[in-house]
Amino acid sequence: VFALAISDRAASIILVHNHPSGQLEPSREDIALTERLRKGADLLGIDIMDHIIITADTFLSMRETQPGLLKSCYA
């Protein structure tokens, strides 16, 4: 996940994945993975700006719907 961000010297990234089922609600696995990735990003000094779930019709911002999950490592 972080290889390109590191090689491009990115200060921040946005995670995006799809839910082909059309269900927008983040699963427990989505939330757990986001927490693990945030911890890794914090160690690297990379800010995760958002984790977006997309379907065929719409999208969901985990930053907006999961308060505290994606706090900035620069805060």
C-alpha positions as CSV (number, residue, x, y, z in Angstrom):
1,V,0.0,0.0,0.0
2,F,2.8,2.4,0.9
3,A,5.4,1.5,-1.7
4,L,4.4,4.1,-4.3
5,A,3.7,6.8,-1.6
6,I,7.2,6.3,-0.3
7,S,8.9,6.2,-3.7
8,D,7.0,9.4,-4.7
9,R,7.8,11.0,-1.4
10,A,4.0,11.6,-0.8
11,A,3.0,13.5,2.3
12,S,-0.5,12.0,2.2
13,I,-2.6,9.4,0.4
14,I,-6.3,8.5,-0.1
15,L,-7.4,4.9,0.1
16,V,-10.2,3.7,-2.1
17,H,-11.9,0.4,-2.6
18,N,-15.1,-0.9,-4.1
19,H,-18.1,-2.8,-2.7
20,P,-19.5,-4.6,-5.7
21,S,-22.5,-5.7,-3.6
22,G,-23.6,-2.0,-3.5
23,Q,-23.6,-2.0,0.3
24,L,-21.9,1.2,1.4
25,E,-21.6,0.5,5.1
26,P,-18.0,-0.3,6.1
27,S,-17.5,-3.8,7.3
28,R,-15.6,-4.6,10.5
29,E,-12.7,-5.8,8.3
30,D,-12.8,-2.4,6.4
31,I,-12.5,-0.5,9.8
32,A,-9.8,-2.9,11.1
33,L,-7.7,-2.6,8.0
34,T,-8.1,1.2,8.0
35,E,-6.8,1.3,11.6
36,R,-3.8,-0.9,10.7
37,L,-3.0,1.2,7.7
38,R,-3.3,4.4,9.7
39,K,-0.8,3.1,12.3
40,G,1.6,2.2,9.5
41,A,1.1,5.5,7.9
42,D,1.8,7.3,11.2
43,L,5.1,5.5,11.5
44,L,6.0,6.6,8.0
45,G,4.8,10.2,8.5
46,I,2.2,9.8,5.8
47,D,-1.2,11.2,6.4
48,I,-4.2,9.2,5.2
49,M,-6.6,11.9,4.0
50,D,-9.6,9.5,3.6
51,H,-10.7,5.9,2.9
52,I,-13.4,6.0,0.4
53,I,-15.8,3.1,-0.4
54,I,-17.4,3.2,-3.8
55,T,-20.3,1.3,-5.4
56,A,-21.8,1.6,-8.9
57,D,-24.0,4.4,-7.8
58,T,-22.4,6.3,-4.9
59,F,-19.6,6.6,-2.4
60,L,-18.9,6.8,1.3
61,S,-16.1,8.8,3.1
62,M,-14.9,6.9,6.1
63,R,-13.4,10.2,7.4
64,E,-16.9,11.6,7.5
65,T,-18.7,8.6,8.8
66,Q,-16.2,7.1,11.3
67,P,-15.1,9.9,13.6
68,G,-11.6,9.6,15.0
69,L,-10.6,6.7,12.7
70,L,-8.5,8.8,10.4
71,K,-7.0,11.4,12.6
72,S,-4.1,13.2,11.0
73,C,-0.6,12.2,12.0
74,Y,0.3,15.9,11.7
75,A,-2.3,17.0,14.3
